[in-house]
Amino acid sequence: MKQVTTWIAQLEGFLARKGDGDPGITHVWHGLRKLADMAEGAQMLKNIYG
């Protein structure tokens, strides 16, 4: 779960360097919004192109 949270935070710009510690709620929240937008875009492409 920690790795998934880091990946989501990286969508918003969290660098995940060795000394950075865990991502904050802001990076995770914005990363989740970006992930939702990407999923919606993929669904739209699927609907248009099959």
mmJSON file of the N, C-alpha and C atoms, coordinates in Angstrom:
{"data_MODEL":{"atom_site":{
"group_PDB":["ATOM","ATOM","ATOM","ATOM","ATOM","ATOM","ATOM","ATOM","ATOM","ATOM","ATOM","ATOM","ATOM","ATOM","ATOM","ATOM","ATOM","ATOM","ATOM","ATOM","ATOM","ATOM","ATOM","ATOM","ATOM","ATOM","ATOM","ATOM","ATOM","ATOM","ATOM","ATOM","ATOM","ATOM","ATOM","ATOM","ATOM","ATOM","ATOM","ATOM","ATOM","ATOM","ATOM","ATOM","ATOM","ATOM","ATOM","ATOM","ATOM","ATOM","ATOM","ATOM","ATOM","ATOM","ATOM","ATOM","ATOM","ATOM","ATOM","ATOM","ATOM","ATOM","ATOM","ATOM","ATOM","ATOM","ATOM","ATOM","ATOM","ATOM","ATOM","ATOM","ATOM","ATOM","ATOM","ATOM","ATOM","ATOM","ATOM","ATOM","ATOM","ATOM","ATOM","ATOM","ATOM","ATOM","ATOM","ATOM","ATOM","ATOM","ATOM","ATOM","ATOM","ATOM","ATOM","ATOM","ATOM","ATOM","ATOM","ATOM","ATOM","ATOM","ATOM","ATOM","ATOM","ATOM","ATOM","ATOM","ATOM","ATOM","ATOM","ATOM","ATOM","ATOM","ATOM","ATOM","ATOM","ATOM","ATOM","ATOM","ATOM","ATOM","ATOM","ATOM","ATOM","ATOM","ATOM","ATOM","ATOM","ATOM","ATOM","ATOM","ATOM","ATOM","ATOM","ATOM","ATOM","ATOM","ATOM","ATOM","ATOM","ATOM","ATOM","ATOM","ATOM","ATOM","ATOM","ATOM","ATOM","ATOM"],
"id":[1,2,3,4,5,6,7,8,9,10,11,12,13,14,15,16,17,18,19,20,21,22,23,24,25,26,27,28,29,30,31,32,33,34,35,36,37,38,39,40,41,42,43,44,45,46,47,48,49,50,51,52,53,54,55,56,57,58,59,60,61,62,63,64,65,66,67,68,69,70,71,72,73,74,75,76,77,78,79,80,81,82,83,84,85,86,87,88,89,90,91,92,93,94,95,96,97,98,99,100,101,102,103,104,105,106,107,108,109,110,111,112,113,114,115,116,117,118,119,120,121,122,123,124,125,126,127,128,129,130,131,132,133,134,135,136,137,138,139,140,141,142,143,144,145,146,147,148,149,150],
"type_symbol":["N","C","C","N","C","C","N","C","C","N","C","C","N","C","C","N","C","C","N","C","C","N","C","C","N","C","C","N","C","C","N","C","C","N","C","C","N","C","C","N","C","C","N","C","C","N","C","C","N","C","C","N","C","C","N","C","C","N","C","C","N","C","C","N","C","C","N","C","C","N","C","C","N","C","C","N","C","C","N","C","C","N","C","C","N","C","C","N","C","C","N","C","C","N","C","C","N","C","C","N","C","C","N","C","C","N","C","C","N","C","C","N","C","C","N","C","C","N","C","C","N","C","C","N","C","C","N","C","C","N","C","C","N","C","C","N","C","C","N","C","C","N","C","C","N","C","C","N","C","C"],
"label_atom_id":["N","CA","C","N","CA","C","N","CA","C","N","CA","C","N","CA","C","N","CA","C","N","CA","C","N","CA","C","N","CA","C","N","CA","C","N","CA","C","N","CA","C","N","CA","C","N","CA","C","N","CA","C","N","CA","C","N","CA","C","N","CA","C","N","CA","C","N","CA","C","N","CA","C","N","CA","C","N","CA","C","N","CA","C","N","CA","C","N","CA","C","N","CA","C","N","CA","C","N","CA","C","N","CA","C","N","CA","C","N","CA","C","N","CA","C","N","CA","C","N","CA","C","N","CA","C","N","CA","C","N","CA","C","N","CA","C","N","CA","C","N","CA","C","N","CA","C","N","CA","C","N","CA","C","N","CA","C","N","CA","C","N","CA","C","N","CA","C","N","CA","C","N","CA","C"],
"label_alt_id":[null,null,null,null,null,null,null,null,null,null,null,null,null,null,null,null,null,null,null,null,null,null,null,null,null,null,null,null,null,null,null,null,null,null,null,null,null,null,null,null,null,null,null,null,null,null,null,null,null,null,null,null,null,null,null,null,null,null,null,null,null,null,null,null,null,null,null,null,null,null,null,null,null,null,null,null,null,null,null,null,null,null,null,null,null,null,null,null,null,null,null,null,null,null,null,null,null,null,null,null,null,null,null,null,null,null,null,null,null,null,null,null,null,null,null,null,null,null,null,null,null,null,null,null,null,null,null,null,null,null,null,null,null,null,null,null,null,null,null,null,null,null,null,null,null,null,null,null,null,null],
"label_comp_id":["MET","MET","MET","LYS","LYS","LYS","GLN","GLN","GLN","VAL","VAL","VAL","THR","THR","THR","THR","THR","THR","TRP","TRP","TRP","ILE","ILE","ILE","ALA","ALA","ALA","GLN","GLN","GLN","LEU","LEU","LEU","GLU","GLU","GLU","GLY","GLY","GLY","PHE","PHE","PHE","LEU","LEU","LEU","ALA","ALA","ALA","ARG","ARG","ARG","LYS","LYS","LYS","GLY","GLY","GLY","ASP","ASP","ASP","GLY","GLY","GLY","ASP","ASP","ASP","PRO","PRO","PRO","GLY","GLY","GLY","ILE","ILE","ILE","THR","THR","THR","HIS","HIS","HIS","VAL","VAL","VAL","TRP","TRP","TRP","HIS","HIS","HIS","GLY","GLY","GLY","LEU","LEU","LEU","ARG","ARG","ARG","LYS","LYS","LYS","LEU","LEU","LEU","ALA","ALA","ALA","ASP","ASP","ASP","MET","MET","MET","ALA","ALA","ALA","GLU","GLU","GLU","GLY","GLY","GLY","ALA","ALA","ALA","GLN","GLN","GLN","MET","MET","MET","LEU","LEU","LEU","LYS","LYS","LYS","ASN","ASN","ASN","ILE","ILE","ILE","TYR","TYR","TYR","GLY","GLY","GLY"],
"label_asym_id":["A","A","A","A","A","A","A","A","A","A","A","A","A","A","A","A","A","A","A","A","A","A","A","A","A","A","A","A","A","A","A","A","A","A","A","A","A","A","A","A","A","A","A","A","A","A","A","A","A","A","A","A","A","A","A","A","A","A","A","A","A","A","A","A","A","A","A","A","A","A","A","A","A","A","A","A","A","A","A","A","A","A","A","A","A","A","A","A","A","A","A","A","A","A","A","A","A","A","A","A","A","A","A","A","A","A","A","A","A","A","A","A","A","A","A","A","A","A","A","A","A","A","A","A","A","A","A","A","A","A","A","A","A","A","A","A","A","A","A","A","A","A","A","A","A","A","A","A","A","A"],
"label_entity_id":["1","1","1","1","1","1","1","1","1","1","1","1","1","1","1","1","1","1","1","1","1","1","1","1","1","1","1","1","1","1","1","1","1","1","1","1","1","1","1","1","1","1","1","1","1","1","1","1","1","1","1","1","1","1","1","1","1","1","1","1","1","1","1","1","1","1","1","1","1","1","1","1","1","1","1","1","1","1","1","1","1","1","1","1","1","1","1","1","1","1","1","1","1","1","1","1","1","1","1","1","1","1","1","1","1","1","1","1","1","1","1","1","1","1","1","1","1","1","1","1","1","1","1","1","1","1","1","1","1","1","1","1","1","1","1","1","1","1","1","1","1","1","1","1","1","1","1","1","1","1"],
"label_seq_id":[1,1,1,2,2,2,3,3,3,4,4,4,5,5,5,6,6,6,7,7,7,8,8,8,9,9,9,10,10,10,11,11,11,12,12,12,13,13,13,14,14,14,15,15,15,16,16,16,17,17,17,18,18,18,19,19,19,20,20,20,21,21,21,22,22,22,23,23,23,24,24,24,25,25,25,26,26,26,27,27,27,28,28,28,29,29,29,30,30,30,31,31,31,32,32,32,33,33,33,34,34,34,35,35,35,36,36,36,37,37,37,38,38,38,39,39,39,40,40,40,41,41,41,42,42,42,43,43,43,44,44,44,45,45,45,46,46,46,47,47,47,48,48,48,49,49,49,50,50,50],
"pdbx_PDB_ins_code":[null,null,null,null,null,null,null,null,null,null,null,null,null,null,null,null,null,null,null,null,null,null,null,null,null,null,null,null,null,null,null,null,null,null,null,null,null,null,null,null,null,null,null,null,null,null,null,null,null,null,null,null,null,null,null,null,null,null,null,null,null,null,null,null,null,null,null,null,null,null,null,null,null,null,null,null,null,null,null,null,null,null,null,null,null,null,null,null,null,null,null,null,null,null,null,null,null,null,null,null,null,null,null,null,null,null,null,null,null,null,null,null,null,null,null,null,null,null,null,null,null,null,null,null,null,null,null,null,null,null,null,null,null,null,null,null,null,null,null,null,null,null,null,null,null,null,null,null,null,null],
"Cartn_x":[0.82,0.0,0.874,1.982,2.877,3.436,3.785,4.337,3.281,2.057,0.974,0.722,0.732,0.544,1.658,2.876,4.003,3.831,3.42,3.199,2.136,1.05,-0.025,0.482,1.237,1.783,2.766,3.477,4.421,3.701,2.452,1.677,1.546,1.571,1.407,2.743,3.842,5.13,5.973,5.482,6.291,7.504,8.698,9.927,10.361,9.935,10.235,11.747,12.473,13.903,14.136,15.318,15.665,15.32,15.59,15.372,14.036,13.147,11.892,10.841,10.931,9.903,8.655,7.568,6.308,5.647,4.87,4.179,3.08,2.838,1.78,0.415,-0.605,-1.972,-2.278,-1.655,-1.909,-1.434,-0.226,0.281,-0.579,-0.981,-1.8,-3.163,-3.789,-5.108,-5.071,-4.101,-3.994,-3.607,-2.783,-2.437,-3.645,-4.516,-5.752,-6.664,-6.739,-7.547,-6.983,-5.656,-5.023,-5.231,-5.145,-5.38,-6.818,-7.768,-9.173,-9.376,-8.722,-8.797,-8.219,-7.11,-6.502,-7.416,-8.059,-8.978,-10.184,-10.7,-11.819,-11.417,-10.223,-9.734,-9.58,-9.083,-8.951,-10.319,-11.298,-12.653,-13.242,-13.001,-13.497,-12.877,-11.584,-10.914,-11.484,-11.747,-12.318,-13.695,-14.494,-15.831,-15.788,-14.807,-14.715,-14.137,-13.046,-12.316,-12.546,-13.336,-13.649,-12.677],
"Cartn_y":[-1.186,0.0,1.264,1.196,2.357,2.678,1.638,1.856,2.459,1.994,2.528,3.993,4.322,5.709,6.6,6.089,6.851,7.059,6.019,6.151,7.194,7.172,8.145,9.562,9.726,11.045,11.511,10.6,10.973,11.517,11.149,11.727,13.233,13.701,15.12,15.824,15.099,15.759,15.379,14.5,14.035,13.305,13.658,13.128,11.784,11.454,10.168,9.926,10.967,10.795,10.105,9.621,8.847,9.568,10.851,11.598,12.323,12.136,12.885,12.4,11.18,10.646,10.275,10.133,9.753,10.968,10.729,11.847,12.397,13.682,14.316,14.117,14.458,14.258,15.086,16.253,17.099,16.431,15.879,15.191,13.97,13.24,12.045,12.449,13.461,13.903,14.373,15.207,15.702,14.578,13.654,12.495,11.627,11.45,10.674,11.365,12.687,13.428,13.257,13.319,13.141,11.719,10.728,9.335,9.144,9.768,9.683,10.324,11.448,12.089,11.186,10.52,9.622,8.435,7.894,6.773,7.202,8.406,8.924,9.118,9.622,9.799,8.476,7.468,6.136,5.576,5.784,5.31,6.029,7.318,8.08,7.571,7.317,6.782,5.414,4.59,3.269,3.406,4.341,4.545,5.074,5.901,6.493,5.496,4.823,3.99,2.494,2.128,0.705,0.006],
"Cartn_z":[0.0,0.0,0.0,0.711,0.765,-0.618,-1.387,-2.721,-3.643,-3.557,-4.39,-4.05,-2.777,-2.347,-2.905,-2.899,-3.442,-4.94,-5.672,-7.116,-7.419,-6.647,-6.859,-6.575,-5.504,-5.17,-6.244,-6.871,-7.918,-9.149,-9.358,-10.453,-10.296,-9.065,-8.781,-8.565,-8.641,-8.544,-7.338,-6.497,-5.367,-5.922,-5.457,-6.042,-5.47,-4.281,-3.635,-3.526,-3.166,-2.954,-1.618,-1.438,-0.247,1.057,1.138,2.375,2.459,1.485,1.447,2.441,2.886,3.777,2.993,3.699,3.064,2.415,1.348,0.708,1.6,1.451,2.224,1.581,2.323,1.867,0.619,0.487,-0.68,-1.96,-1.924,-3.112,-3.439,-2.424,-2.652,-3.216,-2.653,-3.106,-4.556,-4.881,-6.256,-7.222,-6.747,-7.564,-7.859,-6.878,-7.093,-8.097,-8.031,-9.01,-10.411,-10.529,-11.833,-12.347,-11.462,-11.84,-12.315,-11.642,-12.056,-13.432,-13.681,-15.0,-16.082,-15.773,-16.746,-17.04,-16.011,-16.206,-17.04,-16.785,-17.563,-19.024,-19.257,-20.615,-21.346,-20.643,-21.248,-21.608,-20.746,-21.013,-22.223,-22.334,-23.482,-24.771,-24.764,-25.948,-26.331,-25.335,-25.587,-26.223,-25.732,-26.274,-27.71,-28.026,-29.365,-30.363,-29.994,-30.938,-30.771,-29.782,-29.615,-28.839],
"occupancy":[1.0,1.0,1.0,1.0,1.0,1.0,1.0,1.0,1.0,1.0,1.0,1.0,1.0,1.0,1.0,1.0,1.0,1.0,1.0,1.0,1.0,1.0,1.0,1.0,1.0,1.0,1.0,1.0,1.0,1.0,1.0,1.0,1.0,1.0,1.0,1.0,1.0,1.0,1.0,1.0,1.0,1.0,1.0,1.0,1.0,1.0,1.0,1.0,1.0,1.0,1.0,1.0,1.0,1.0,1.0,1.0,1.0,1.0,1.0,1.0,1.0,1.0,1.0,1.0,1.0,1.0,1.0,1.0,1.0,1.0,1.0,1.0,1.0,1.0,1.0,1.0,1.0,1.0,1.0,1.0,1.0,1.0,1.0,1.0,1.0,1.0,1.0,1.0,1.0,1.0,1.0,1.0,1.0,1.0,1.0,1.0,1.0,1.0,1.0,1.0,1.0,1.0,1.0,1.0,1.0,1.0,1.0,1.0,1.0,1.0,1.0,1.0,1.0,1.0,1.0,1.0,1.0,1.0,1.0,1.0,1.0,1.0,1.0,1.0,1.0,1.0,1.0,1.0,1.0,1.0,1.0,1.0,1.0,1.0,1.0,1.0,1.0,1.0,1.0,1.0,1.0,1.0,1.0,1.0,1.0,1.0,1.0,1.0,1.0,1.0],
"B_iso_or_equiv":[0.0,0.0,0.0,0.0,0.0,0.0,0.0,0.0,0.0,0.0,0.0,0.0,0.0,0.0,0.0,0.0,0.0,0.0,0.0,0.0,0.0,0.0,0.0,0.0,0.0,0.0,0.0,0.0,0.0,0.0,0.0,0.0,0.0,0.0,0.0,0.0,0.0,0.0,0.0,0.0,0.0,0.0,0.0,0.0,0.0,0.0,0.0,0.0,0.0,0.0,0.0,0.0,0.0,0.0,0.0,0.0,0.0,0.0,0.0,0.0,0.0,0.0,0.0,0.0,0.0,0.0,0.0,0.0,0.0,0.0,0.0,0.0,0.0,0.0,0.0,0.0,0.0,0.0,0.0,0.0,0.0,0.0,0.0,0.0,0.0,0.0,0.0,0.0,0.0,0.0,0.0,0.0,0.0,0.0,0.0,0.0,0.0,0.0,0.0,0.0,0.0,0.0,0.0,0.0,0.0,0.0,0.0,0.0,0.0,0.0,0.0,0.0,0.0,0.0,0.0,0.0,0.0,0.0,0.0,0.0,0.0,0.0,0.0,0.0,0.0,0.0,0.0,0.0,0.0,0.0,0.0,0.0,0.0,0.0,0.0,0.0,0.0,0.0,0.0,0.0,0.0,0.0,0.0,0.0,0.0,0.0,0.0,0.0,0.0,0.0],
"pdbx_formal_charge":[null,null,null,null,null,null,null,null,null,null,null,null,null,null,null,null,null,null,null,null,null,null,null,null,null,null,null,null,null,null,null,null,null,null,null,null,null,null,null,null,null,null,null,null,null,null,null,null,null,null,null,null,null,null,null,null,null,null,null,null,null,null,null,null,null,null,null,null,null,null,null,null,null,null,null,null,null,null,null,null,null,null,null,null,null,null,null,null,null,null,null,null,null,null,null,null,null,null,null,null,null,null,null,null,null,null,null,null,null,null,null,null,null,null,null,null,null,null,null,null,null,null,null,null,null,null,null,null,null,null,null,null,null,null,null,null,null,null,null,null,null,null,null,null,null,null,null,null,null,null],
"auth_seq_id":[1,1,1,2,2,2,3,3,3,4,4,4,5,5,5,6,6,6,7,7,7,8,8,8,9,9,9,10,10,10,11,11,11,12,12,12,13,13,13,14,14,14,15,15,15,16,16,16,17,17,17,18,18,18,19,19,19,20,20,20,21,21,21,22,22,22,23,23,23,24,24,24,25,25,25,26,26,26,27,27,27,28,28,28,29,29,29,30,30,30,31,31,31,32,32,32,33,33,33,34,34,34,35,35,35,36,36,36,37,37,37,38,38,38,39,39,39,40,40,40,41,41,41,42,42,42,43,43,43,44,44,44,45,45,45,46,46,46,47,47,47,48,48,48,49,49,49,50,50,50],
"auth_comp_id":["MET","MET","MET","LYS","LYS","LYS","GLN","GLN","GLN","VAL","VAL","VAL","THR","THR","THR","THR","THR","THR","TRP","TRP","TRP","ILE","ILE","ILE","ALA","ALA","ALA","GLN","GLN","GLN","LEU","LEU","LEU","GLU","GLU","GLU","GLY","GLY","GLY","PHE","PHE","PHE","LEU","LEU","LEU","ALA","ALA","ALA","ARG","ARG","ARG","LYS","LYS","LYS","GLY","GLY","GLY","ASP","ASP","ASP","GLY","GLY","GLY","ASP","ASP","ASP","PRO","PRO","PRO","GLY","GLY","GLY","ILE","ILE","ILE","THR","THR","THR","HIS","HIS","HIS","VAL","VAL","VAL","TRP","TRP","TRP","HIS","HIS","HIS","GLY","GLY","GLY","LEU","LEU","LEU","ARG","ARG","ARG","LYS","LYS","LYS","LEU","LEU","LEU","ALA","ALA","ALA","ASP","ASP","ASP","MET","MET","MET","ALA","ALA","ALA","GLU","GLU","GLU","GLY","GLY","GLY","ALA","ALA","ALA","GLN","GLN","GLN","MET","MET","MET","LEU","LEU","LEU","LYS","LYS","LYS","ASN","ASN","ASN","ILE","ILE","ILE","TYR","TYR","TYR","GLY","GLY","GLY"],
"auth_asym_id":["A","A","A","A","A","A","A","A","A","A","A","A","A","A","A","A","A","A","A","A","A","A","A","A","A","A","A","A","A","A","A","A","A","A","A","A","A","A","A","A","A","A","A","A","A","A","A","A","A","A","A","A","A","A","A","A","A","A","A","A","A","A","A","A","A","A","A","A","A","A","A","A","A","A","A","A","A","A","A","A","A","A","A","A","A","A","A","A","A","A","A","A","A","A","A","A","A","A","A","A","A","A","A","A","A","A","A","A","A","A","A","A","A","A","A","A","A","A","A","A","A","A","A","A","A","A","A","A","A","A","A","A","A","A","A","A","A","A","A","A","A","A","A","A","A","A","A","A","A","A"],
"auth_atom_id":["N","CA","C","N","CA","C","N","CA","C","N","CA","C","N","CA","C","N","CA","C","N","CA","C","N","CA","C","N","CA","C","N","CA","C","N","CA","C","N","CA","C","N","CA","C","N","CA","C","N","CA","C","N","CA","C","N","CA","C","N","CA","C","N","CA","C","N","CA","C","N","CA","C","N","CA","C","N","CA","C","N","CA","C","N","CA","C","N","CA","C","N","CA","C","N","CA","C","N","CA","C","N","CA","C","N","CA","C","N","CA","C","N","CA","C","N","CA","C","N","CA","C","N","CA","C","N","CA","C","N","CA","C","N","CA","C","N","CA","C","N","CA","C","N","CA","C","N","CA","C","N","CA","C","N","CA","C","N","CA","C","N","CA","C","N","CA","C","N","CA","C","N","CA","C"],
"pdbx_PDB_model_num":[1,1,1,1,1,1,1,1,1,1,1,1,1,1,1,1,1,1,1,1,1,1,1,1,1,1,1,1,1,1,1,1,1,1,1,1,1,1,1,1,1,1,1,1,1,1,1,1,1,1,1,1,1,1,1,1,1,1,1,1,1,1,1,1,1,1,1,1,1,1,1,1,1,1,1,1,1,1,1,1,1,1,1,1,1,1,1,1,1,1,1,1,1,1,1,1,1,1,1,1,1,1,1,1,1,1,1,1,1,1,1,1,1,1,1,1,1,1,1,1,1,1,1,1,1,1,1,1,1,1,1,1,1,1,1,1,1,1,1,1,1,1,1,1,1,1,1,1,1,1]
}}}
